[in-house]
Amino acid sequence: MEKKKKKKFGLLKRFLPYYKKYIWILIADLFCAALTTVCELILPMIVREITGRATDDLATLTLDLILKCGLFYIVLRIIDTGANFYMASFGHIMGTKIETDMRRDLFAQYQRLSFSYYDNTKIGTLMSRITSDLFDVTEFAHHCPEEYFIASIKLIASFIILCSINPWLTLIVFATIPFALLTLIPFKRAMKETFRQNRIKAGEINSQVEDSLLGIRVVKSFVNEDVEQKKFNKGNKEYLSIKKRSYYAMGGFHSCTRLFDGIIYIVVVVAGAVYLLNGGISAADYVAYLLYVTTLIASIRKIVEFTEQFQRGMTGIERFDEIMCLTPEIIDKENAKELKDVSGDIEFKDVSFKYESTSDLVLKNINIKIKAGESIAIVGPSGGGKTTLCSLIPRFYEISDGDITIDGSSISDLTIKSLRENIGTVQQDVYLFSGSIKENIRYGKLNATDEEIEKASRLAGAHEFITNLPDGYDTYVGERGVKLSGGQKQRISIARLFLKNPPILILDEATSSLDNESEYIVQKSLETLAKGRTTLTIAHRLTTIKNADRILVLTESGIEEEGTHEELIAKNGVYTELYKLYSN
């Protein structure tokens, strides 16, 4: 129990600072809440006054008094209307702004998290956290302080007023409230758990849908639509099962609430009638008491019903907190320096690396020296760690042991931003964002002019095919560039790098999935791009790297061979075997 309280306090501690920017809106909202509460509490007083005069001395109940009371209440209702408008509009807008701020911070956290996190997390689940998980936070952020503030005023004011009318009857009424609340605790816990499971299952369904739709071409080519439908139906039914359990819990919760409403009310009616019979309370006080108890019960019911919304909001905040509490694996050191005026000397010093999910080293005691402007090719069997080796240079993953330096500076002493700004990567699987060709090329330099984009495209050998498209540079590429061929996408990615103009270049099997014609065009573009830059090329087709200054043969044992193409062929070792196997 103590642990749960600490956890809830921790979640609220994470959430409360979001009110800071909107503190005056919150204060105004609570002030309006107080006004509406006062208006509601005044009515029983007016009824008590009129009823008291009618029963005690009818002569004192004049038309003038009745009209004044009516006018006074109308004025109060006008104030109440204005206050309610502020609460319903500006209060909800405040909640939406807080949700927006939280979504902004969550997305920023996604940007900070390292590759290793995304290696083990479904994107659909992350999408669920940043969308549906935060929807309920809007209502929570607005109603939580408002409802509890109103309830506090009503409970305290009602208790004081009711005690002034009849303290013993008041104690009887308030003594029943704790028993009602205790009965609701199991339902409250069940709702919290089912809401949490709802969010998890919704994220899993999102992931499954995303996976199936992104792979729709594979699905259709294997005629596996029925398989995907069955997989979806299974997850959908599980989601239904969880939703049913949550509604059972909600049903029990609300039904018990109604039961205790009736019990509290009948206690007041019966006990009050007994006091009225014995002269312990006047008729006017009895009527006022019933009205106040009605207000009190409505207030308790609203708070109890708000528990459902509270649990939904807390579930959203809890899942938000789970991500925000993650510490990015790769961050800048406190006194990290910027990488400037890069020549391109790279050195691996006894570098070892293993993934978090495995205990075996992928790379062990790697030592490599690469001179500025040198063209290095890395070859080897699949699974030998070629891509991993190159991913360590821009710190996409953190090395387990050893050090990597650029121009003599350890990459761990450099700011991540300046490090990655000076390294460009061309991958086999090109990712293009939904948008135009121009927007995708401009991603390499966000302030690039149209002239710079065209120049980069010409250098990448992409200008001709782009201008032949119906909309030229404004052509929409589709989801992940689906409207373009592999060679076209690759040339756009190369144009993007020409704009970035990095001194260090990593080419990760950039032509392995292309046809011969596309490969030839892209290879020429890459050769143009690589001129004057330190270049690391990973290749399976070894004919594409014959002209490299140096070739490194990387296997599970480390760097087994090193030299030019001719030198390695003369050795008749691992490289020769690979060349015979992969050269075609």
ZINOR-V964364 format. One record per backbone hydrogen bond with DSSP energy under -1.0 kcal/mol. NH is the residue of the N-H (numbers start at 1). CO is the residue of the C=O. If there is no record, write none. Layout:
NH/CO
NH/CO
//
This chain:
5/1
6/2
7/3
8/4
9/5
10/6
11/7
12/8
13/9
14/10
15/11
16/12
18/15
19/16
20/17
22/19
23/20
26/22
27/23
28/24
29/25
30/26
31/27
32/28
33/29
34/30
35/31
36/32
37/33
38/34
39/35
40/36
41/37
42/38
46/42
47/43
48/44
49/45
50/46
51/47
52/48
53/49
54/50
55/51
56/52
57/53
60/57
61/58
62/60
66/62
67/63
68/64
69/65
70/66
71/67
72/68
73/69
74/70
75/71
76/72
77/73
78/74
79/75
80/76
81/77
82/78
83/79
84/80
85/81
86/82
87/83
88/84
89/85
91/86
93/89
94/90
95/91
96/92
97/93
98/94
99/95
100/96
101/97
102/98
103/99
104/100
105/101
106/102
107/103
108/104
109/105
110/106
111/107
112/108
113/109
117/114
118/114
119/115
120/117
126/122
127/123
128/124
129/125
130/126
131/127
133/128
134/131
138/135
140/136
141/137
142/138
143/139
144/140
147/143
148/144
149/145
150/146
151/147
152/148
153/149
154/150
155/151
156/152
157/153
158/154
159/155
160/156
161/157
162/158
163/159
164/160
165/161
166/162
170/166
171/167
172/168
173/169
174/170
175/171
180/176
181/177
182/178
183/179
188/184
189/185
190/186
191/187
192/188
193/189
194/190
195/191
196/192
197/193
198/194
199/195
200/196
201/197
202/198
203/199
204/200
205/201
206/202
207/203
208/204
209/205
210/206
211/207
212/208
213/209
214/210
215/211
216/213
219/215
220/216
221/217
222/218
224/219
228/224
229/225
230/226
231/227
232/228
233/229
234/230
235/231
236/232
237/233
238/234
239/235
240/236
241/237
242/238
243/239
244/240
245/241
246/242
247/243
248/244
249/245
250/246
251/247
252/248
253/249
254/250
255/251
256/252
257/253
258/254
259/255
260/256
261/257
262/258
263/259
264/260
265/261
266/262
267/263
268/264
269/265
270/266
271/267
272/268
273/269
274/270
275/271
276/272
277/273
278/274
280/275
286/282
287/283
288/284
289/285
290/286
291/287
292/288
293/289
294/290
295/291
296/292
297/293
298/294
299/295
300/296
301/297
302/298
303/299
304/300
305/301
306/302
308/305
310/306
311/307
312/308
313/309
314/310
315/311
316/312
317/313
318/314
319/315
320/316
321/317
322/318
323/319
324/320
325/321
326/323
336/333
337/413
346/370
347/405
348/368
349/403
351/366
352/401
353/363
358/355
362/353
363/353
366/351
368/348
370/346
374/371
376/535
377/550
378/537
379/552
384/381
389/385
390/386
391/387
392/388
396/391
400/352
401/352
403/349
405/347
406/409
407/345
409/406
411/404
413/410
415/337
419/415
420/416
421/417
423/420
424/504
426/506
430/428
437/475
438/473
440/436
441/437
442/438
444/441
445/442
448/445
453/449
454/450
455/451
456/452
457/453
458/454
459/455
460/456
461/458
462/457
463/457
466/462
467/463
468/464
469/466
472/469
474/471
475/472
477/435
481/478
482/479
483/477
484/481
489/485
490/486
491/487
492/488
493/489
494/490
495/491
496/492
497/493
498/494
499/495
500/496
501/497
504/422
505/534
506/424
507/536
508/426
509/507
509/538
514/511
519/515
520/516
521/517
522/518
523/519
524/520
525/521
526/522
527/523
528/524
529/525
530/526
533/530
534/503
535/374
536/505
537/376
538/507
539/378
542/540
544/541
545/542
548/545
550/375
551/563
552/377
553/561
554/379
555/558
558/555
560/553
560/558
563/551
568/564
569/565
570/566
571/567
577/573
578/574
579/575
580/576
581/577
582/578
583/579
//
